[in-house]
Amino acid sequence: MGHIHMIFGVILIILAILATGWELATQRGLPRALRGIVIGLFDLQVLFGIITWILRRPGWSFILHPIIMVVAVILLHVLTSPASKRSRRLTGWVVATILFIIGAAIYHH
């Protein structure tokens, strides 16, 4: 399960970068359905992470990775609503993407 979580995570970081670029390049941002799919995939990744955590039982020194990643997913849910102002959506995508990159770097450190 750990390999699936890792590979899927890399794919999702690339997807987050693309979604952030889309938000930057367009006034309306991601279409509602596409945003839902992207965030749903991140939710699935959190589930994979929980399963990986249970199977591998890492030490408590590893706690920063899941905290950062869950915070990033929460930010996507809260800040990127299509009904939100463009600046709020951009902030959500940019901050979440940066957190995903930092969280992945911590994992691979």
Phi, psi and omega in degrees: 000328181300321180292322178297315179300318182291312181295314178299324178297317178297316178299318181291326176296317177298317178298319178296321177296317178296318179296319178297317177299319178298315179299320179291324187277340184237152179285323184273344180078193180297140173300149185308313183295318180294319176301316179298319179295313181300311181293324176298322177293323176293322175299318177298321179296323176298317178299315176301320179296319178296316178297317179298317180300316181295317182289322185268334181048063179289165179289167182293344177294345182269006188293336184295323180302305181294327179297312180299316183292319179294319177300317180299317179294320177299318178301319177300315180298317188277318190263344189256017179303136178301337179281347180284160175297154182303317182298322179291317177299314179301315179302315180300311181294315182295310182296316179298317180296317177298317178296322177299317180295315179296315180299320177293321179296321177297318180298320184271000183285000000 
